[in-house]
Amino acid sequence: MQLISDNFNEVHDFILAWKRNEYKIGFVPTMGNLHRGHLSLIEQIKKSNVDKIIVSIFVNPRQFGPSEDYNNYPRTLIADSKKLADLDVDLLFCPNEQLMYPKQNLGEVKIDNNTLMADLCGINRVGHFNGVLLVVNKLFNLLQPDIVIFGQKDYQQYLIIKSMIENLFMPIELILSPIVRESDGLAMSSRNQYLNKNEREKAPLLYESLANISDAILKYPNKIQSILKKEVSILEKSGFNIEYLEIRHSDDLTPVENFHYSEKKYILLLAAKIGATRLIDNLIL
C-alpha cells in the first residue's frame, strides 16, 4: 500500500499526481471492521480497469441514530490495514470526525431525496440516509473517484446514492456488487458479531424466508400479500421483530400492485431485529 493517511493534504497530493497521469481511480467507501463482503468489493472494482484503488474507513456519526451503536461499532484499523495491503490497495484514507465535519459558521448543507429516503429503512432510521449522502458526497469531492462500488445488501442506500450522482451530474460510474453470504445463507455484515449463539443460529432464516417468498410468488403471483404475511408470521414466531418485508420495483422501490415477472424487475427487501441486533437483506427477482 502506497499510503495510509488521515491527512487530506497528503492524500490530495497523491490524487493530483494520479489525475495528471490520467489514472482511473476506483473507490470503495467503508466503515471498517472489514469482512469478506467488503473485500469482494475491492476484488470486483479491480475488474473495472482502474489504475488506482482508494478505500476509506470512517465510522460516520451522522448516519447513526441516538439509540444506535455508534459508540460500540467495531473499530479494527490495524487488522483492516493488513487486509487492504494484502489486496494491493493503493491508498487507505481514514479521516477523523474533525476533518469530515469542521465547524461551519454558516450552517451545514443537507442533501435530501424525500422520495427514496422516507420509506423502508428511512421510516425507523430517520436522518440516516441524510447522513449517508452527506459523507459520501464529501468523500467524492475529496477523493475524485472515477468508479465507485456499493454492496447490494444496502440496496436502498445504493439507489439513493445513484440518485445523487445523477441529480448532481457527478462524473462517476456506480457499480452494484452482489451480496456475499455465509455458508448458511446469512448476509455478511459487521453487525453479525453482535449476535449471541442462539440469535446467530436463527439469523439464516431471513434469507430462507426471502427464498421461500421468491419461489411462492412465481407459482402464485396473485397472492403476494398473503405470501408475505405468512413469512412474517413464521419469522415472528422464531423471535424476529419485523420492521418490513416488502416486494418493490427494483429500479425505484415503488410498491408492486401487479406482478408480471417477465416484464419488470422486482426486489424483496427485509429488515428485522433479533434481540438488539438489526439485520437487513434482500433478493432481486
C-alpha positions in Angstrom: 0.0 0.0 0.0 1.4 3.4 -1.0 -0.2 5.4 1.7 -2.3 5.2 4.9 -3.3 8.7 5.9 -5.8 10.8 7.8 -4.3 13.9 6.3 -6.3 15.3 3.4 -3.4 17.5 2.0 -1.2 14.4 1.8 -4.0 12.4 0.1 -4.7 15.3 -2.2 -1.1 15.3 -3.5 -1.4 11.7 -4.4 -4.7 12.2 -6.2 -3.4 15.2 -8.2 -0.5 13.2 -9.3 -2.7 10.3 -10.4 -5.0 12.7 -12.2 -2.1 14.3 -14.1 -1.1 10.8 -15.2 -4.8 10.2 -16.3 -5.1 7.2 -14.0 -8.6 5.9 -13.5 -9.4 5.9 -9.7 -11.6 3.3 -8.1 -13.1 4.0 -4.7 -14.6 1.7 -2.0 -16.1 3.6 0.9 -16.4 1.6 4.2 -16.8 2.0 7.9 -14.1 -0.6 8.6 -14.3 -3.8 10.5 -13.7 -5.4 7.1 -15.1 -8.9 6.3 -15.2 -10.9 3.1 -18.1 -8.9 1.8 -16.0 -5.7 1.9 -13.0 -7.5 0.3 -15.2 -8.7 -2.5 -16.0 -5.1 -3.4 -12.3 -4.5 -3.9 -11.9 -7.6 -5.9 -14.8 -6.6 -8.1 -13.6 -3.0 -8.7 -10.2 -4.3 -9.8 -12.0 -5.9 -12.7 -13.2 -2.4 -13.9 -9.9 -1.4 -15.4 -9.0 1.0 -12.7 -5.4 2.1 -12.3 -5.5 3.0 -8.6 -7.8 1.9 -5.7 -8.7 4.0 -2.7 -10.5 2.6 0.3 -11.9 4.9 3.0 -12.6 3.9 6.6 -14.7 6.3 8.5 -17.4 5.5 11.1 -19.8 8.3 10.2 -21.6 9.6 13.3 -24.2 11.4 11.1 -25.8 8.1 9.9 -26.3 6.7 13.4 -29.4 7.5 15.5 -29.3 8.5 19.2 -30.1 4.9 20.3 -28.0 3.1 17.8 -24.5 1.6 18.0 -22.1 4.4 17.0 -20.0 4.2 20.2 -19.9 0.4 20.1 -19.3 0.0 16.4 -16.2 -2.2 15.9 -13.1 -0.2 15.0 -10.3 -2.5 13.8 -8.0 -0.3 11.8 -4.8 -2.3 12.2 -6.4 -5.5 11.1 -8.2 -3.7 8.3 -5.0 -2.1 7.0 -3.3 -5.5 6.7 -6.2 -7.0 4.7 -6.1 -4.0 2.4 -2.4 -4.2 1.9 -2.8 -7.9 1.0 -5.2 -6.9 -1.7 -2.8 -4.2 -3.1 -5.0 -1.3 -2.3 -3.1 1.9 -3.2 -4.4 4.3 -0.6 -6.3 4.0 2.7 -8.0 7.2 3.7 -9.0 7.1 7.4 -10.2 10.7 8.3 -11.3 11.7 11.7 -14.5 13.4 12.6 -12.9 16.9 12.8 -11.7 16.7 9.2 -15.0 15.4 7.8 -17.2 17.8 9.9 -15.3 21.0 10.7 -17.2 23.8 12.4 -19.4 25.6 10.0 -20.2 29.2 10.9 -22.8 29.5 8.1 -24.5 26.2 8.9 -24.3 22.8 7.3 -25.7 21.9 3.8 -28.0 19.0 3.7 -28.7 16.6 0.8 -32.1 15.1 0.5 -34.2 12.8 -1.6 -37.6 12.7 0.1 -39.0 10.0 -2.3 -36.4 7.3 -1.6 -35.4 8.3 1.9 -38.8 8.4 3.6 -39.6 4.7 3.0 -38.4 1.3 4.2 -35.2 1.8 6.3 -36.0 5.6 6.4 -39.1 5.0 8.5 -37.3 3.7 11.6 -33.9 5.4 10.9 -34.9 9.0 10.5 -31.9 11.1 9.3 -29.8 8.0 8.5 -29.8 8.5 4.7 -29.1 12.2 5.1 -26.0 11.3 7.0 -25.0 8.8 4.4 -25.4 11.2 1.4 -23.6 14.0 3.2 -20.5 11.9 4.0 -20.5 10.1 0.6 -20.7 13.5 -1.2 -17.8 14.8 0.9 -15.7 11.7 0.1 -16.5 12.0 -3.6 -15.4 15.7 -3.6 -12.2 14.9 -1.6 -11.1 11.8 -3.5 -12.4 12.5 -7.0 -13.0 8.9 -8.0 -14.0 7.7 -11.5 -15.7 4.5 -10.4 -17.3 3.7 -7.0 -18.8 0.5 -5.7 -21.5 -0.3 -3.2 -22.9 -3.6 -2.0 -26.4 -4.9 -2.8 -27.2 -5.6 0.8 -27.8 -1.9 1.3 -29.9 -1.7 -1.8 -31.9 1.4 -0.8 -28.7 3.2 0.0 -27.4 2.3 -3.4 -30.4 3.8 -5.2 -30.2 6.9 -3.1 -26.5 7.4 -4.0 -27.3 6.6 -7.6 -30.0 9.4 -7.5 -27.4 11.9 -6.0 -24.8 11.1 -8.7 -27.4 11.6 -11.5 -29.0 14.7 -10.0 -25.7 16.5 -9.3 -24.1 15.5 -12.6 -21.2 13.7 -10.9 -18.8 12.2 -13.5 -18.8 8.9 -11.6 -19.6 5.4 -12.6 -21.5 3.4 -10.0 -21.2 -0.3 -9.6 -23.5 -2.6 -7.6 -21.9 -5.6 -6.1 -23.8 -8.8 -5.2 -24.4 -9.8 -1.6 -21.8 -12.1 -0.1 -23.2 -14.7 2.3 -22.0 -17.1 4.9 -22.3 -20.8 4.1 -25.7 -20.9 5.8 -27.1 -18.0 3.7 -26.8 -15.1 6.2 -25.7 -11.9 4.5 -22.3 -10.8 5.7 -22.4 -7.8 8.0 -20.2 -6.1 10.5 -23.1 -6.3 12.9 -23.4 -10.1 12.8 -20.8 -10.3 15.5 -23.4 -8.7 17.9 -25.5 -11.9 17.7 -25.3 -14.4 20.5 -25.2 -18.1 19.7 -29.0 -18.6 19.7 -29.5 -15.5 17.6 -26.8 -16.5 15.1 -28.4 -19.9 14.7 -31.7 -18.2 13.8 -30.4 -15.4 11.6 -30.2 -17.5 8.4 -34.0 -17.8 8.5 -34.1 -14.3 7.0 -32.6 -15.4 3.7 -34.5 -18.7 3.8 -37.7 -16.6 4.1 -36.8 -14.5 1.1 -36.0 -17.6 -1.0 -39.4 -19.1 0.0 -41.2 -16.0 -1.0 -39.5 -15.9 -4.3 -40.5 -19.5 -5.1 -44.1 -18.9 -3.9 -44.6 -15.7 -5.9 -43.5 -17.4 -9.1 -46.1 -20.0 -8.5 -48.9 -17.8 -7.2 -48.3 -14.2 -8.5 -51.8 -13.1 -7.5 -51.2 -14.0 -3.8 -48.3 -11.7 -3.0 -49.7 -10.2 0.2 -50.8 -13.5 1.7 -47.4 -15.0 0.9 -45.6 -12.1 2.7 -47.9 -12.2 5.7 -47.3 -15.9 6.1 -43.5 -15.4 6.1 -43.8 -12.5 8.6 -45.7 -14.8 10.9 -43.1 -17.6 10.6 -40.3 -15.2 11.4 -42.1 -13.6 14.3 -42.7 -17.0 15.8 -39.0 -17.6 15.6 -38.2 -14.5 17.6 -37.7 -11.8 15.0 -39.3 -8.3 15.2 -40.1 -7.5 11.6 -39.7 -3.8 10.5 -40.7 -4.5 6.9 -40.9 -7.4 4.4 -41.8 -6.0 1.0 -41.7 -6.6 -2.7 -40.8 -3.5 -4.7 -39.8 -2.5 -8.2 -36.1 -2.7 -8.2 -35.5 0.5 -10.3 -37.2 2.9 -7.9 -38.5 0.9 -4.9 -42.1 1.8 -5.7 -44.8 -0.7 -4.4 -45.8 -3.5 -6.6 -49.5 -3.6 -7.5 -49.5 -6.2 -10.3 -46.7 -8.8 -10.5 -45.5 -9.5 -14.1 -42.3 -11.4 -13.8 -41.4 -11.3 -17.5 -42.0 -7.6 -17.8 -40.2 -5.9 -14.9 -37.6 -6.5 -12.3 -38.5 -6.7 -8.7 -36.7 -7.0 -5.3 -37.7 -8.5 -2.0 -36.5 -6.3 0.9 -36.4 -7.2 4.6 -35.4 -5.6 7.8 -35.7 -7.3 11.2 -34.4 -7.3 14.7 -33.4 -10.3 16.6 -32.5 -9.4 20.2 -30.9 -6.0 20.0 -29.4 -6.5 16.5 -30.9 -5.1 13.4 -30.3 -7.1 10.2 -31.3 -6.3 6.6 -31.3 -8.5 3.5 -32.8 -8.5 0.0 -33.2 -10.7 -3.0 -33.5 -9.5 -6.6 -36.1 -11.4 -8.5 
